[in-house]
Amino acid sequence: MKKCIIFYSKTGNTKEVAQKLKGFDLLEIKAESDDPNVQYPVLTDIPDFSNYDYIVFATPVHGFQISKIMKSYLDQVSNFSGKTIDLFITHFFPFAWMGGNGSLRQMKKIIESKQGVVRYMTSVNWKSKKREHIINMMVDAYHE
Ligand SMILES: Cc1cc2nc3c(=O)[nH]c(=O)nc-3n(C[C@H](O)[C@H](O)[C@H](O)COP(=O)(O)O)c2cc1C
């Protein structure tokens, strides 16, 4: 089974977590501007997952939502069917309801609206004492 992580990371946290998941190709989404206030970012690197069976989508939370760059990426995909899909987000505020859970729901909704099925979702709180534990559980769970 071919597996990849399609991620956006502005300051490196999401990328650091992605690197801990073993055996995945890391495919980074990039945009002309990294400014989180750009409403409709123009993507310059648009990973193609057609040859992968298993995809993990990962993004930071920006303003209680997924990053605009991940949103633009997911919006330009026409169909997610036939793939195993897991998600994770990284965020900073102390409680999951301060962006983490809502962002995961937001990503799931976009994917489901285009025939995708989401399996696991993980919220990694950067300030939490349990951060490493959560990441380790994810590393154990996220495989085919
Ligand atoms: C513009 C901006 C907005 C953010 N908004 C939130 C937020 O609403 N909730 C939250 O928990 N963290 C928020 N954060 C913190 C990031 O989600 C967190 O630091 C994340 O781990 C960064 O990931 P990255 O290093 O991969 O970019 C925000 C960060 C930035 C730069």
The ligand as an SDF file (V2000), in Angstrom:
LIG
                    3D

 31 33  0  0  0  0  0  0  0  0999 V2000
   -2.3860   33.1610   12.1960 C   0  0  0  0  0  0  0  0  0  0  0  0
   -2.4540   32.0550   13.2310 C   0  0  0  0  0  0  0  0  0  0  0  0
   -3.6780   31.7420   13.7990 C   0  0  0  0  0  0  0  0  0  0  0  0
   -3.7680   30.7260   14.7620 C   0  0  0  0  0  0  0  0  0  0  0  0
   -5.0110   30.4170   15.2940 N   0  0  0  0  0  0  0  0  0  0  0  0
   -5.1130   29.4040   16.2080 C   0  0  0  0  0  0  0  0  0  0  0  0
   -6.3950   29.0170   16.7270 C   0  0  0  0  0  0  0  0  0  0  0  0
   -7.4420   29.5500   16.3740 O   0  0  0  0  0  0  0  0  0  0  0  0
   -6.4360   28.0080   17.6440 N   0  0  0  0  0  0  0  0  0  0  0  0
   -5.2870   27.3700   18.0850 C   0  0  0  0  0  0  0  0  0  0  0  0
   -5.3940   26.4750   18.9290 O   0  0  0  0  0  0  0  0  0  0  0  0
   -4.0630   27.6930   17.5880 N   0  0  0  0  0  0  0  0  0  0  0  0
   -3.9440   28.6870   16.6530 C   0  0  0  0  0  0  0  0  0  0  0  0
   -2.7120   29.0270   16.1390 N   0  0  0  0  0  0  0  0  0  0  0  0
   -1.5260   28.2560   16.5630 C   0  0  0  0  0  0  0  0  0  0  0  0
   -1.1270   27.1890   15.5410 C   0  0  0  0  0  0  0  0  0  0  0  0
   -2.2410   26.4180   15.1410 O   0  0  0  0  0  0  0  0  0  0  0  0
   -0.0850   26.2130   16.1480 C   0  0  0  0  0  0  0  0  0  0  0  0
    1.0160   26.9260   16.6210 O   0  0  0  0  0  0  0  0  0  0  0  0
    0.3200   25.1510   15.1360 C   0  0  0  0  0  0  0  0  0  0  0  0
    0.9440   24.0710   15.8100 O   0  0  0  0  0  0  0  0  0  0  0  0
    1.2760   25.7000   14.0850 C   0  0  0  0  0  0  0  0  0  0  0  0
    1.5840   24.7010   13.1510 O   0  0  0  0  0  0  0  0  0  0  0  0
    2.7430   24.8800   12.0670 P   0  0  0  0  0  0  0  0  0  0  0  0
    4.0250   25.1060   12.8630 O   0  0  0  0  0  0  0  0  0  0  0  0
    2.7800   23.5870   11.3430 O   0  0  0  0  0  0  0  0  0  0  0  0
    2.4140   26.0530   11.2270 O   0  0  0  0  0  0  0  0  0  0  0  0
   -2.5940   30.0360   15.1840 C   0  0  0  0  0  0  0  0  0  0  0  0
   -1.3560   30.3720   14.6020 C   0  0  0  0  0  0  0  0  0  0  0  0
   -1.2750   31.3730   13.6390 C   0  0  0  0  0  0  0  0  0  0  0  0
    0.0590   31.7070   13.0300 C   0  0  0  0  0  0  0  0  0  0  0  0
  1  2  1  0
  2  3  1  0
  2 30  2  0
  3  4  2  0
  4  5  1  0
  4 28  1  0
  5  6  2  0
  6  7  1  0
  6 13  1  0
  7  8  2  0
  7  9  1  0
  9 10  1  0
 10 11  2  0
 10 12  1  0
 12 13  2  0
 13 14  1  0
 14 15  1  0
 14 28  1  0
 15 16  1  0
 16 17  1  0
 16 18  1  0
 18 19  1  0
 18 20  1  0
 20 21  1  0
 20 22  1  0
 22 23  1  0
 23 24  1  0
 24 25  2  0
 24 26  1  0
 24 27  1  0
 28 29  2  0
 29 30  1  0
 30 31  1  0
M  END
$$$$
